[in-house]
């Protein structure tokens, strides 16, 4: 059973958000979502977010947060000289594979983004509040065939605020805070039925001042590629790089007018209205690592949580989850101590195997 002293506080730095954004943009370009179409998928357990039209940006924010938590965990392992393996790290085309292996055990970090300011303030005053939360795992993810009984589930809470509205973005910009404005493109552009080059691709801005934009998608070999363009006012700018799909447009600042994309292959121009940009920068404050269980232990201790349930993390769950009390998880301190023992045992077995095979 956990106590407050068992919680590990991981410092949050802006480079964690930057790493999350890099992953989110690539995943948007190269993966299918769990609910179909071009919805991106989070790399680990933070996948209980609203479904439906217009939720791409919200999903991207949660992907950013999930990756940020994973990067912070890896950094902590390195700082504490805890051996780990990332050779099985999530490729963008297989987002449900494990990211870290500890002592030969696949590790799945389930992170939950907490953005309500009042809740964040209460948790920072009394971190023990997270011990009353449920440790959630989406049921479909838990039931995946490639899981093993000794896989490890770790649970974390990322405290961070968002600047989601236009007014919030303007305030963040005025305060000198970073923003990352993105417009995900529809399936016709991101997931074309026919894999053909977007010939004569061009962009045009109706803004009164020049604006820098980045477009991201895939080339003929389905590799992720980007191009940065400086768009002068009301002038068509051709894209020299070859794209076969386009997943998003990123603007360096909030555009004051429309931006259009056109390729004869797609017919009419696609217009991005001035209001249709989302800020996916996560302003992280703290990450609390709670505890862990093996896959088999979690199976025995958890129960099914119906869709639509209100939890510590969510106003309303949108997927069916397994749920177990955070307070009943095992402390991470003991796990990290065991990792060194596991790694030493693996080394001894590998050495013995090498001796036997040489005879």
C-alpha positions in Angstrom: 0.0 0.0 0.0 1.3 3.4 -1.0 1.9 6.4 1.3 2.8 10.0 0.4 6.5 9.3 1.0 6.4 6.7 -1.8 5.5 9.3 -4.5 8.3 10.3 -6.8 8.2 13.9 -8.0 9.8 14.4 -11.4 10.7 18.0 -12.4 9.0 19.4 -15.5 11.1 21.3 -18.1 10.0 22.8 -21.4 12.1 20.2 -23.4 9.6 17.5 -22.3 6.8 19.4 -24.0 9.0 19.9 -27.1 9.6 16.2 -27.3 5.9 15.4 -26.9 5.1 17.8 -29.7 7.6 16.2 -32.0 6.1 12.8 -31.4 2.5 14.1 -31.7 3.1 15.7 -35.1 4.7 12.5 -36.4 2.0 10.3 -35.0 -0.6 12.5 -36.6 1.1 12.0 -39.9 1.7 8.2 -39.7 -0.9 6.4 -37.4 -4.5 5.6 -37.4 -6.5 6.5 -34.3 -8.2 4.0 -32.0 -11.6 5.4 -33.1 -10.9 5.4 -36.8 -9.9 8.0 -39.3 -6.8 10.2 -38.8 -7.1 10.5 -35.1 -3.7 10.0 -33.5 -3.1 7.6 -30.7 -1.3 8.2 -27.4 1.8 6.1 -27.0 0.6 4.7 -23.7 -2.3 4.6 -21.3 -3.5 8.2 -21.4 -6.2 7.5 -24.1 -9.5 8.2 -22.3 -10.4 11.4 -24.1 -13.5 12.7 -25.8 -14.5 11.2 -29.1 -16.0 12.9 -32.1 -15.5 15.8 -34.5 -13.1 18.5 -33.6 -11.2 16.5 -30.9 -8.0 16.1 -32.8 -6.3 19.0 -31.0 -7.4 17.7 -27.6 -6.0 14.3 -28.5 -2.7 15.9 -29.6 -2.4 17.7 -26.3 -2.8 14.4 -24.4 -0.3 12.7 -26.6 2.1 15.5 -25.8 1.5 15.1 -22.1 1.9 11.3 -22.3 5.2 11.5 -24.1 6.4 14.2 -21.8 5.8 11.9 -18.8 7.6 9.0 -20.5 10.6 11.2 -21.3 10.7 12.5 -17.7 10.7 8.9 -16.5 13.6 7.9 -18.7 15.5 10.9 -17.6 15.0 9.9 -14.0 16.1 6.4 -14.6 19.3 7.7 -16.3 20.0 10.1 -13.4 19.6 7.4 -10.9 21.7 5.0 -12.9 18.8 2.5 -13.3 19.5 0.3 -16.3 16.7 0.3 -18.9 16.2 -0.6 -22.5 14.4 1.4 -25.2 15.0 -0.9 -28.1 11.3 -1.8 -28.1 10.3 1.9 -27.9 7.1 2.8 -29.6 7.5 3.3 -33.3 5.0 5.8 -34.7 3.3 3.1 -36.7 2.7 0.8 -33.7 1.8 3.1 -30.8 0.7 0.4 -28.4 4.1 -1.3 -28.0 6.1 -0.7 -24.8 8.5 2.2 -24.5 10.8 1.0 -21.7 12.1 -2.3 -20.6 13.2 -2.7 -17.0 15.2 -5.8 -16.2 13.7 -7.6 -19.2 10.2 -6.7 -18.1 8.1 -4.6 -20.5 7.0 -1.4 -18.9 3.9 0.6 -19.7 3.6 4.0 -18.1 0.0 5.1 -17.7 0.0 8.9 -17.3 -3.0 11.1 -16.6 -3.1 14.8 -17.5 -4.6 17.0 -14.8 -5.5 20.5 -16.1 -8.1 21.9 -13.7 -6.3 24.7 -11.9 -8.2 24.2 -8.6 -7.4 20.5 -8.6 -3.8 21.2 -9.4 -3.5 23.6 -6.5 -5.0 21.1 -4.1 -2.7 18.3 -5.3 0.4 20.5 -5.0 -0.7 21.4 -1.4 -1.5 17.8 -0.5 0.0 15.2 -3.0 -1.7 12.4 -1.0 -4.9 13.3 -2.8 -3.7 11.2 -5.8 -3.6 8.1 -3.6 -7.4 8.2 -3.7 -7.5 8.2 -7.5 -8.2 5.1 -9.6 -5.3 3.5 -11.6 -7.0 3.2 -15.0 -6.1 1.1 -18.0 -8.3 1.0 -21.1 -9.9 -2.4 -21.3 -9.1 -3.0 -25.0 -5.5 -2.1 -24.4 -5.2 -4.4 -21.4 -6.7 -7.3 -23.4 -4.1 -6.9 -26.2 -2.7 -10.3 -27.1 1.0 -9.4 -26.8 0.9 -8.7 -23.1 2.7 -11.0 -20.7 1.9 -11.7 -17.0 5.1 -10.1 -15.9 4.7 -6.9 -17.9 4.9 -3.8 -15.6 2.2 -1.1 -15.3 3.3 2.2 -13.8 0.9 5.1 -13.1 1.7 8.8 -13.1 -0.2 12.2 -12.9 1.1 15.1 -14.9 0.0 18.5 -13.5 -0.2 21.2 -16.2 -2.4 23.9 -17.6 -3.4 24.6 -21.2 -4.0 27.7 -23.3 -6.8 26.3 -25.4 -8.9 29.3 -26.3 -7.9 32.2 -28.6 -7.9 34.5 -25.6 -5.7 32.1 -23.6 -3.3 31.9 -26.5 -3.1 35.7 -26.8 -2.4 36.0 -23.0 0.3 33.3 -23.2 1.9 35.1 -26.1 1.8 38.5 -24.4 3.4 36.9 -21.3 6.2 35.5 -23.4 5.1 31.9 -22.9 5.6 29.4 -25.8 2.7 28.3 -28.0 2.5 25.7 -30.7 -0.4 26.3 -33.0 -1.5 23.5 -35.3 -4.4 22.7 -37.7 -4.8 18.9 -38.4 -5.9 18.3 -41.9 -8.8 16.0 -42.9 -8.5 12.4 -44.2 -8.6 13.5 -47.8 -5.2 15.1 -47.3 -3.8 13.1 -44.4 -5.0 9.6 -45.5 -5.5 9.7 -49.3 -7.1 6.7 -50.9 -4.7 6.8 -53.8 -1.0 7.3 -53.0 -0.1 10.0 -55.5 2.1 13.0 -55.4 0.5 16.3 -54.4 1.8 18.0 -57.6 1.9 21.8 -57.8 1.2 22.1 -54.1 1.1 25.7 -52.9 0.0 27.8 -49.9 -1.4 31.3 -49.7 -1.9 33.6 -46.7 -4.5 36.3 -46.5 -2.7 37.8 -43.4 -1.7 41.4 -43.5 1.9 40.5 -42.4 4.2 37.7 -43.5 3.8 34.5 -41.5 6.0 31.4 -41.2 4.2 28.0 -41.4 5.3 24.4 -41.3 3.5 21.5 -43.1 4.1 17.9 -42.2 3.1 14.7 -44.0 4.7 11.8 -45.9 6.7 11.3 -49.0 6.5 8.5 -51.6 8.1 6.0 -49.2 5.7 7.0 -46.4 8.5 8.6 -44.4 7.6 11.6 -42.3 8.7 14.9 -43.9 8.2 18.6 -43.2 8.7 21.9 -45.0 8.8 25.4 -43.6 7.5 28.2 -45.8 7.5 32.0 -45.3 4.2 33.3 -46.6 4.0 36.9 -47.7 0.6 38.6 -47.7 -1.7 37.4 -50.4 0.9 35.7 -52.5 0.9 32.1 -53.7 4.0 30.2 -52.5 4.8 26.8 -54.2 6.1 23.9 -52.1 9.3 22.5 -53.6 9.4 19.4 -51.5 7.5 16.3 -52.6 4.5 15.3 -50.4 2.1 12.4 -50.9 0.0 13.3 -47.9 -0.3 16.3 -45.6 -1.4 15.8 -42.0 -1.1 19.2 -40.4 -0.2 22.9 -40.8 1.7 24.6 -38.0 1.8 28.4 -37.7 4.5 30.3 -35.8 1.9 32.7 -34.5 -1.9 33.0 -34.5 -2.9 33.9 -38.0 -5.2 36.9 -38.3 -6.8 35.7 -41.5 -7.3 32.6 -43.7 -4.5 30.4 -45.0 -5.2 28.2 -48.0 -3.6 25.0 -49.4 -4.1 23.9 -53.0 -3.0 21.0 -55.2 -4.9 20.1 -58.4 -5.0 16.5 -57.2 -7.4 17.6 -54.4 -9.6 19.9 -56.5 -10.6 23.0 -54.6 -8.3 24.7 -52.2 -8.5 23.8 -48.5 -9.0 26.9 -46.4 -7.9 27.1 -42.8 -10.0 29.8 -41.1 -8.4 32.2 -38.7 -10.2 30.6 -35.7 -9.3 27.0 -36.6 -5.9 26.7 -34.9 -5.3 24.8 -31.7 -2.4 25.3 -29.2 -1.0 21.9 -28.2 1.7 23.3 -25.9 1.4 21.7 -22.4 2.5 24.0 -19.6 3.7 21.3 -17.3 4.3 21.9 -13.6 5.0 18.6 -11.9 4.8 14.9 -12.5 3.9 12.5 -9.7 4.9 8.8 -10.2 2.8 6.7 -7.9 3.3 3.0 -8.0 3.3 -0.2 -10.0 1.8 -3.7 -10.5 2.5 -6.5 -12.9 0.0 -7.2 -15.6 -1.2 -10.3 -13.7 -1.5 -8.5 -10.4 -3.4 -5.7 -12.0 -5.8 -8.2 -13.6 -6.6 -9.8 -10.2 -7.0 -6.5 -8.3 -8.9 -4.4 -10.9 -12.6 -4.3 -11.9 -14.4 -2.9 -14.9 -15.3 0.8 -14.9 -18.3 1.6 -17.2 -18.2 4.2 -19.9 -19.5 7.6 -18.6 -18.0 7.2 -15.1 -16.7 10.3 -13.2 -13.2 9.8 -11.8 -10.4 11.8 -10.2 -8.9 12.2 -13.7 -11.9 12.7 -15.9 -15.3 14.4 -15.7 -16.6 11.5 -17.7 -14.8 8.4 -19.1 -15.3 7.8 -22.8 -14.0 4.2 -23.0 -14.4 1.1 -20.9 -11.6 0.9 -18.4 -10.2 -1.5 -15.8 -9.8 0.3 -12.5 -7.9 -0.3 -9.3 -7.0 2.0 -6.3 -3.8 3.9 -6.7 -3.2 3.5 -2.9 -3.0 -0.3 -3.4 -0.1 -0.1 -5.9 3.4 -1.2 -4.9 6.0 1.5 -4.2 8.3 2.4 -7.0 11.4 2.6 -4.8 11.4 -1.2 -4.3 10.9 -1.8 -8.0 13.9 0.4 -9.0 16.1 -1.4 -6.5 15.0 -4.8 -8.0 15.8 -3.6 -11.5 19.5 -3.7 -10.8 19.2 -7.2 -9.4 17.2 -8.3 -12.5 19.7 -6.8 -14.8 22.6 -8.5 -13.0 20.8 -11.8 -13.2 20.2 -11.3 -17.0 23.9 -10.6 -17.4 24.9 -13.8 -15.6 22.5 -15.9 -17.6 23.8 -14.3 -20.9 27.4 -15.1 -19.9 26.5 -18.7 -19.0 24.7 -19.1 -22.3 27.8 -17.7 -24.2 30.0 -20.2 -22.4 27.7 -23.2 -23.2 27.3 -22.2 -26.8 31.1 -22.0 -27.3 31.6 -25.6 -26.3 
